[in-house]
Amino acid sequence: MRSLTLFVALSLIACEEPPDVEDDAGSHAELDAGRIEDAGRLQDASGEVDAALDDAGSVTDAGLPDAGPPDAGVRYGAGAWIRMHLADARAYTGAYERRTRVETPALVHDATGCCAKYAFDVRETEAPDRREVGFVDVSVRDLVSGDAWGGAIQSSGASGLTLYLANVVIDPGWPTWRSYSETNYDGIVLDGAAAIYAEDLTIRNWNADGAIDDKAPVSQFVRLTLEGSGHRGLRLWRPGPHYIVESSLENDGMHGEGSLLWFRNCDGAEVRVYDTTFNGEATIAPSLISCDEGRDPNIVYLESDPRETGEMHEMFSY
């Protein structure tokens, strides 16, 4: 039965429409008026011209991993679950060297992005209104912005987005942090998002504001790796509970505040942690936690793996 499901998934992926890429020569405004506002973030209403080449992306059938027979006791992995779940969505694959509009629902797989203010700009403007996007086997590097804003993935044009990631590496190489008016750059920008589920996500050398500027009410990370330095690591705007499992979070503290966990309001915020290190330690030091308001967020160090207790999304046990 599982083999039949995977065959259908592959057949659907191969029939998708070509990707939609926009040149963004005009101005861009953040579209989600209902999101929680960052008091330090100005509205992104400035013009942008990407110093990049034409899109070289295309749609291909990248295939699903062979995990053996169903009784082999081997996981297919989150990437396989995402490919199957979004098998009927528009597919984007290949090399993208300018800002690329990703219309929901979509599957971005076996792709690279670079050289833009926002490598992948997620939007919801066309039917069907299914606000889900997956990124599988994707890398983003060397981003370039003509103003103070930018990120590898942004969601402001698709309020209520659910974002799935597996085997994603982001190395944006932003300028080092100076201020919100000059270097408000992030690895991922989740304005107005509903949820992020990520397995094997690596963000290194974000240098500027946040590795992930996360306004989603639901955040679940497995094998999240933060490497390098930046003003803040995870910026958590909603109380959670959020999950960080089997992860390694580091901030060398060379640029800006140097925190790993920032909370919009620490009162009532909760992060559930399992088998994770913070700058190499099993528990997070108070100096690596920052509160815009309140104090003492609830950091819960779990004794049991939440992937095995039904607390986390099904893709983490697929």
matplotlib code that plots the C-alpha trace (Angstrom):
import matplotlib.pyplot as plt

x = [0.0, 2.8, 4.6, 1.3, 1.1, 4.6, 4.1, 1.1, 3.0, 5.8, 3.4, 1.7, 4.9, 6.1, 3.0, 3.3, 3.3, 6.6, 7.7, 6.7, 9.5, 9.1, 11.8, 10.5, 11.6, 8.9, 8.1, 7.2, 5.0, 4.4, 0.9, -0.3, -1.8, -3.0, 0.5, 2.2, 4.5, 8.1, 8.6, 12.1, 11.1, 10.2, 7.6, 9.3, 8.0, 11.2, 12.0, 14.3, 16.3, 18.1, 21.6, 21.1, 20.7, 17.6, 15.8, 17.2, 14.8, 12.5, 10.2, 11.5, 10.7, 13.4, 12.1, 11.5, 14.1, 13.9, 13.4, 12.9, 9.8, 7.3, 8.4, 12.1, 11.9, 13.5, 12.0, 11.3, 12.0, 10.3, 11.4, 9.5, 6.4, 6.6, 7.0, 4.0, 1.8, 2.4, 2.6, -0.3, 1.1, 3.1, 6.8, 9.8, 13.3, 16.6, 18.8, 17.2, 19.4, 16.8, 13.8, 11.3, 7.6, 6.3, 2.5, 0.8, 0.4, 3.9, 6.8, 10.3, 12.7, 16.2, 16.7, 19.2, 18.6, 21.0, 21.7, 18.3, 16.8, 14.3, 15.3, 11.8, 8.9, 5.8, 2.4, -1.2, -2.9, -4.5, -6.9, -6.8, -6.4, -4.3, -1.6, 1.1, 4.6, 7.3, 11.1, 13.1, 16.8, 17.2, 20.1, 20.2, 23.4, 24.8, 21.8, 21.9, 19.6, 19.5, 17.9, 17.6, 15.4, 15.8, 15.7, 16.0, 12.3, 9.5, 5.8, 4.2, 2.3, 0.6, -0.9, -1.8, 1.0, 2.1, 5.8, 7.4, 11.2, 13.6, 17.3, 17.5, 20.7, 20.7, 24.0, 22.9, 26.1, 24.4, 26.4, 27.1, 24.5, 24.4, 20.8, 17.2, 17.3, 20.4, 20.6, 17.2, 18.1, 17.1, 17.6, 13.8, 11.1, 7.8, 5.4, 1.8, 2.6, 0.5, 3.2, 6.7, 7.8, 11.5, 13.8, 17.5, 17.4, 20.8, 21.3, 24.8, 26.4, 23.2, 25.3, 22.5, 19.2, 17.7, 18.4, 14.6, 12.2, 9.3, 5.8, 4.1, 2.0, 3.3, 7.1, 8.6, 12.3, 14.1, 17.9, 17.9, 21.5, 22.5, 26.1, 28.0, 26.9, 24.0, 22.1, 19.6, 19.1, 15.4, 13.0, 9.8, 6.9, 4.2, 4.0, 4.1, 4.7, 7.5, 9.6, 13.4, 14.5, 17.9, 19.3, 22.5, 22.1, 25.1, 25.6, 29.2, 28.1, 30.3, 27.4, 24.8, 23.1, 24.3, 21.2, 19.9, 16.3, 14.4, 10.8, 8.3, 6.9, 8.6, 5.6, 3.7, 6.2, 7.2, 9.9, 10.1, 13.6, 14.9, 18.4, 19.6, 22.7, 23.0, 26.5, 27.6, 25.7, 22.7, 20.8, 20.6, 22.4, 20.2, 22.6, 21.5, 17.8, 16.3, 12.9, 11.3, 8.7, 8.3, 10.8, 11.6, 10.1, 9.4, 12.2, 11.1, 13.8, 11.9, 12.9, 11.1, 11.3, 8.2, 8.3, 7.3, 4.6, 2.2, 3.1, 4.8, 3.7, 3.5, 6.2, 8.8, 7.9, 7.2]
y = [0.0, 2.4, 1.7, 2.6, 5.9, 6.8, 6.0, 8.3, 11.0, 10.9, 10.9, 14.0, 15.9, 15.3, 17.0, 20.4, 23.8, 25.7, 28.0, 31.6, 34.1, 37.8, 40.5, 42.8, 46.0, 47.9, 48.5, 45.7, 46.2, 43.6, 42.4, 40.9, 43.8, 41.5, 40.2, 41.1, 44.0, 44.1, 47.5, 47.6, 46.6, 49.3, 48.5, 47.0, 49.5, 50.2, 49.4, 46.5, 45.6, 42.2, 42.2, 38.7, 36.5, 35.1, 32.2, 28.8, 26.7, 24.0, 21.2, 17.7, 14.5, 14.2, 10.9, 9.7, 7.9, 4.1, 3.1, -0.6, -2.6, -1.3, -3.8, -2.8, -0.4, 2.4, 5.9, 7.5, 10.9, 14.2, 15.0, 12.0, 13.0, 16.6, 15.3, 13.0, 15.6, 18.2, 15.9, 17.7, 21.2, 23.3, 22.3, 24.5, 23.0, 24.1, 27.1, 30.5, 33.6, 36.3, 36.8, 34.0, 34.2, 30.9, 30.6, 28.4, 25.5, 24.6, 22.2, 23.7, 20.7, 20.0, 23.8, 26.5, 30.2, 33.2, 36.8, 38.3, 40.3, 37.4, 34.2, 32.7, 35.0, 33.0, 34.4, 33.4, 35.2, 32.4, 29.5, 27.1, 28.8, 26.2, 27.9, 25.3, 25.3, 22.7, 23.0, 19.8, 19.5, 23.3, 25.6, 29.4, 31.5, 35.0, 37.1, 40.8, 43.6, 47.3, 48.3, 47.1, 44.1, 40.6, 36.8, 33.4, 32.7, 35.2, 34.6, 38.1, 37.6, 34.4, 35.0, 31.8, 29.8, 26.4, 25.9, 22.5, 22.1, 19.2, 19.2, 22.9, 24.9, 28.7, 30.7, 34.2, 36.0, 39.2, 42.2, 42.3, 43.7, 47.5, 48.5, 47.8, 50.8, 49.5, 45.6, 44.2, 41.0, 37.4, 33.8, 33.1, 35.8, 34.3, 37.3, 36.1, 32.4, 29.8, 27.1, 26.0, 22.3, 21.8, 18.8, 19.1, 22.9, 24.6, 28.3, 29.7, 33.1, 35.0, 37.9, 40.4, 40.3, 36.8, 33.3, 32.8, 35.7, 33.5, 34.9, 31.5, 30.2, 26.7, 26.0, 22.5, 21.9, 18.6, 18.7, 22.5, 23.8, 27.4, 28.2, 31.5, 34.9, 37.3, 39.8, 37.0, 33.3, 32.4, 35.3, 33.8, 36.2, 33.8, 32.0, 28.4, 25.8, 25.6, 22.4, 22.1, 18.5, 16.9, 20.3, 22.4, 26.1, 28.4, 32.1, 33.2, 36.6, 38.5, 40.7, 42.6, 41.1, 37.6, 35.8, 32.4, 32.7, 36.0, 36.4, 39.1, 38.5, 36.0, 35.8, 32.7, 31.7, 28.0, 26.1, 22.3, 21.0, 17.5, 16.3, 19.8, 21.9, 25.7, 26.9, 23.4, 23.1, 20.9, 23.8, 27.4, 30.1, 33.0, 35.3, 33.7, 34.5, 37.9, 39.3, 42.3, 42.2, 40.0, 37.7, 34.0, 32.0, 28.4, 26.2, 22.6, 19.9, 16.8, 13.4, 11.6, 12.1, 14.1, 12.6, 9.3, 10.7, 12.2, 15.8, 16.6, 16.7, 13.3, 14.2, 13.8, 10.1, 9.2]
z = [0.0, 0.9, -2.5, -4.3, -2.4, -3.2, -6.9, -7.1, -5.3, -7.9, -10.8, -9.6, -9.0, -12.5, -14.0, -12.3, -13.9, -14.3, -11.5, -11.2, -10.9, -10.5, -11.1, -8.3, -10.0, -8.2, -4.5, -2.1, 1.0, 3.7, 3.1, 6.3, 8.3, 11.0, 12.1, 15.3, 14.6, 15.6, 17.2, 15.7, 12.2, 9.7, 7.0, 3.9, 1.3, -0.5, -4.1, -4.9, -8.0, -7.7, -9.1, -10.3, -13.4, -15.0, -13.3, -14.3, -12.4, -13.8, -12.7, -12.4, -10.7, -8.0, -6.6, -3.0, -0.9, -0.8, 2.8, 2.1, 2.9, 5.4, 8.0, 7.8, 10.7, 8.7, 8.6, 5.2, 6.8, 6.9, 3.4, 2.0, 4.0, 2.7, -0.9, -0.5, 1.3, -1.4, -4.4, -6.1, -5.5, -8.0, -7.9, -8.1, -8.7, -10.1, -9.6, -8.8, -8.9, -8.3, -6.1, -6.8, -6.1, -4.7, -5.0, -2.4, -2.3, -3.5, -3.1, -3.5, -3.9, -5.1, -5.5, -4.8, -4.3, -4.1, -4.9, -4.0, -1.2, -0.6, -2.3, -2.0, -1.5, -0.5, -1.7, -1.8, -4.7, -6.8, -6.3, -4.6, -1.3, 0.4, 2.4, 2.6, 1.2, 1.6, 1.1, 0.7, -0.2, -0.7, -0.1, -0.1, 0.0, -0.7, -0.4, -1.5, -0.5, -1.5, 1.8, 5.4, 4.9, 3.5, 4.2, 2.5, 2.9, 3.8, 4.4, 4.7, 1.4, 2.6, 6.1, 7.8, 6.0, 7.2, 6.3, 6.1, 5.8, 5.5, 4.6, 4.1, 4.5, 4.7, 4.6, 3.7, 4.4, 5.5, 6.6, 10.3, 12.7, 13.2, 13.8, 12.7, 10.4, 8.7, 9.0, 9.6, 7.8, 8.8, 7.8, 7.6, 8.1, 9.3, 9.3, 9.7, 9.5, 11.3, 11.8, 11.0, 11.1, 10.3, 10.3, 9.5, 9.0, 9.2, 9.4, 9.5, 9.3, 9.4, 11.0, 11.2, 13.1, 13.6, 12.3, 12.3, 12.9, 14.0, 14.5, 14.1, 17.0, 16.4, 16.0, 16.0, 15.2, 14.9, 14.3, 14.0, 13.7, 14.2, 13.5, 13.6, 14.9, 14.8, 16.9, 18.0, 17.2, 17.4, 17.8, 19.2, 19.1, 20.3, 23.7, 22.3, 23.4, 20.9, 20.5, 19.9, 19.6, 18.9, 18.0, 18.3, 18.7, 18.8, 18.7, 19.0, 20.3, 17.9, 16.5, 18.5, 21.6, 21.0, 22.4, 21.3, 22.4, 22.2, 23.3, 22.6, 26.1, 28.4, 30.7, 29.7, 27.0, 26.9, 24.9, 25.3, 24.8, 24.2, 23.5, 22.5, 23.3, 23.6, 22.9, 23.7, 27.0, 27.8, 29.4, 28.2, 30.2, 31.3, 29.4, 26.2, 26.8, 26.0, 26.8, 25.2, 27.9, 31.0, 32.5, 33.1, 30.2, 30.9, 29.4, 29.9, 29.5, 28.5, 29.7, 26.9, 23.1, 22.1, 18.7, 20.4, 22.6, 20.0, 20.8, 17.5, 13.9, 12.1, 9.6, 12.4, 12.8, 9.2]

ax = plt.figure().add_subplot(projection="3d")
ax.plot(x, y, z, "-o")
ax.set_aspect("equal")
plt.show()
